[in-house]
Amino acid sequence: MTTGANGCGREKYFLSGKVRLANPVSYPPHGDWDARLTAIACPGLTPVTTLHENEWFTVRDRGGYYTTEYHSSQVIVLPVVEDAGIVMIRAKRPVIGDTTLELPAGAIEDGELPVAGAAREFAEETGIAIPEARFRAMAPMSTSPNRVPKLVYVFRVDLSLQEFERRKPHDSEVESVHCVPLTQVVELITEGGIYVALPVAVIASYLLSRFPECRPKAK
């Protein structure tokens, strides 16, 4: 979709044909893990000045672009229950004054494989232990392309309702754990009940692959 030269006014026309991508993400089994998952994506932005650093992240000025650089790679998990529901957590988020419905997520520890980090974070936040072999990679995503110069690992895991019901206690960062039916997930997203950006994007990616008939048809 294209606008006028000054970026305002009504759209003039839609792009036709296949859109060419400059630097699409890569991930197994479609390729190697994208380098931007573990390495800063903008090393050429200079000069670099460190403005703040703590045990979790560093804030830098990279050639006039202010970045938040987490010390550990990040991972998020999409847990699908019998193709009918999604395991979601209520995460305590005092900064935005809510306990938001989200997907299990967290940091990958030093020396830990991405899939191992996904399985561990999932178990810690939901109380459900699933073997690493059952986790499947999805396309990595960017949480904040103007601030965070790394991508996030995304994994999907399928589980049974029985495995969900037999869950053990979760960690203290999580208020509660729920199995939300797909129909309710869609309703919550469209009506603002689920509004944290990364979980919404991951769920949307799954729904579009699960229900291809929902994709817009090319004219």
C-alpha positions in Angstrom: 0.0 0.0 0.0 1.5 3.4 -1.0 0.8 6.9 0.1 1.9 10.2 -1.4 5.4 11.5 -1.3 4.9 13.3 2.0 3.4 10.3 3.6 -0.1 11.7 4.1 -3.4 11.4 2.2 -5.4 8.4 1.2 -3.7 5.3 -0.1 -3.4 5.4 -3.9 -2.9 1.8 -4.8 -2.1 -1.6 -3.5 1.2 -3.4 -4.2 0.8 -6.1 -6.8 2.8 -9.3 -7.1 5.0 -10.9 -4.4 6.6 -8.5 -1.9 10.4 -8.9 -1.9 11.8 -9.1 1.6 15.2 -7.5 2.5 16.2 -9.6 5.4 13.6 -12.3 6.4 14.1 -14.3 9.5 15.5 -17.9 9.4 15.0 -20.8 11.7 15.1 -24.6 11.8 14.1 -26.6 9.9 13.9 -23.9 7.2 17.5 -22.8 7.8 20.0 -21.9 10.5 18.9 -19.9 13.5 18.8 -16.2 12.6 22.0 -14.5 13.7 19.9 -11.6 15.1 18.7 -13.9 17.9 22.1 -13.9 19.6 24.1 -11.0 18.0 23.4 -7.3 17.9 21.7 -6.6 14.6 23.2 -3.1 14.2 27.0 -3.2 14.9 27.5 -0.6 12.2 25.6 2.1 14.1 28.4 4.2 15.7 29.6 5.8 17.9 28.4 3.6 20.8 27.9 5.0 24.3 26.7 3.1 27.3 24.1 5.1 29.2 22.9 2.6 31.8 23.6 -1.0 32.8 22.1 -3.4 35.3 22.0 -7.2 35.7 19.3 -7.6 33.1 20.0 -5.2 30.3 22.1 -2.3 29.0 20.9 0.9 27.5 23.1 2.3 24.7 23.2 5.2 22.3 24.2 3.6 18.9 24.8 6.4 16.5 21.8 8.3 17.7 19.6 5.2 18.1 18.8 4.4 21.7 18.8 0.6 22.3 17.8 -1.7 25.1 20.1 -4.7 25.0 19.1 -7.7 27.1 22.1 -9.7 28.4 20.3 -13.0 27.8 18.4 -14.2 24.7 14.7 -14.2 25.1 12.2 -17.0 24.3 8.4 -17.3 24.2 6.3 -20.5 24.0 2.9 -21.1 22.3 1.3 -24.1 24.2 -1.6 -25.6 22.2 -4.0 -27.9 23.9 -5.5 -30.5 21.6 -5.8 -28.0 18.8 -8.7 -26.4 20.8 -7.1 -24.1 23.3 -4.0 -22.2 24.3 -2.3 -22.3 27.8 -1.9 -18.7 28.9 -0.6 -17.1 32.1 -1.7 -14.1 34.1 1.6 -12.3 34.5 2.0 -9.6 37.2 2.7 -6.3 35.4 2.7 -3.5 37.9 4.3 -1.1 35.4 1.1 -1.1 33.4 -1.2 -1.7 36.3 -2.5 -5.1 35.3 -2.1 -8.9 35.5 -2.1 -9.5 31.7 -2.9 -12.6 29.8 0.3 -13.7 28.1 2.2 -16.7 26.8 4.9 -18.2 28.9 8.2 -16.5 28.2 11.6 -15.6 29.7 15.3 -15.6 29.3 17.6 -18.4 28.1 20.3 -19.1 30.6 24.1 -19.1 29.8 25.1 -22.3 28.1 21.4 -23.4 27.6 20.1 -24.4 24.2 17.1 -22.3 23.0 14.8 -25.3 23.1 16.0 -26.2 26.6 15.3 -22.6 27.7 11.8 -22.8 26.2 11.0 -26.1 28.0 12.4 -24.7 31.4 10.5 -21.4 31.2 7.3 -23.2 30.2 7.6 -25.6 33.2 8.5 -22.8 35.6 5.6 -20.5 34.6 2.9 -23.1 34.1 4.0 -26.1 36.2 3.8 -28.4 33.1 7.0 -30.3 32.3 7.2 -31.3 28.6 10.2 -33.1 27.0 12.3 -30.8 24.8 11.8 -33.0 21.8 8.1 -31.9 21.6 9.0 -28.2 21.2 8.9 -27.0 17.6 10.5 -23.8 16.4 8.4 -21.0 14.9 9.5 -17.9 13.1 11.5 -15.6 15.4 10.0 -12.2 16.1 11.0 -8.6 16.9 9.5 -7.1 20.0 10.5 -3.5 19.4 12.5 -2.9 16.2 13.3 0.7 17.1 14.7 -0.2 20.5 15.7 -3.9 20.9 18.4 -5.0 18.4 17.8 -8.8 18.9 15.0 -11.1 17.9 13.1 -13.4 20.2 13.0 -17.2 19.9 9.5 -18.6 19.4 8.5 -22.3 20.1 5.2 -24.2 19.9 4.4 -27.2 22.0 1.3 -29.4 21.7 -0.1 -31.0 24.8 -3.1 -32.9 26.0 -5.8 -31.6 28.3 -4.7 -34.3 30.8 -1.2 -32.8 30.9 -2.7 -29.4 31.5 -4.9 -30.6 34.3 -2.0 -32.4 36.0 0.1 -29.3 36.2 2.2 -28.6 39.3 2.6 -25.2 41.1 4.0 -22.3 39.0 6.5 -19.7 40.1 5.6 -16.5 42.0 5.9 -14.2 39.0 2.7 -15.7 37.6 -0.7 -15.1 39.3 -2.6 -18.0 37.5 -2.5 -20.4 34.6 -5.4 -20.9 32.2 -6.4 -23.0 29.2 -8.3 -20.5 27.0 -10.4 -21.9 24.2 -9.4 -20.7 20.7 -12.8 -19.0 20.1 -12.3 -17.1 23.4 -8.7 -16.2 22.5 -9.9 -14.6 19.3 -12.6 -12.7 21.1 -10.2 -11.5 23.8 -7.7 -10.3 21.2 -10.3 -8.4 19.1 -12.0 -6.9 22.2 -8.8 -5.9 24.0 -8.6 -8.6 26.7 -5.3 -9.9 25.3 -3.3 -6.8 24.4 0.4 -7.6 25.0 2.0 -7.3 21.5 4.3 -10.3 21.3 1.8 -12.9 22.5 -0.8 -11.5 20.1 1.6 -11.7 17.2 2.6 -15.3 18.0 -1.0 -16.4 18.4 -2.0 -14.7 15.1 0.8 -16.5 13.3 -0.5 -19.8 14.7 -4.1 -19.1 13.8 -3.2 -18.1 10.2 -1.3 -21.3 9.7 -4.0 -23.4 11.5 -6.9 -21.8 9.6 -5.6 -20.8 6.2 -9.1 -20.0 5.1 -8.9 -16.9 7.3 -6.1 -15.4 5.1 -7.1 -12.7 2.7 -7.4 -14.0 -0.8 -5.3 -12.4 -3.5 -7.2 -10.5 -6.2 
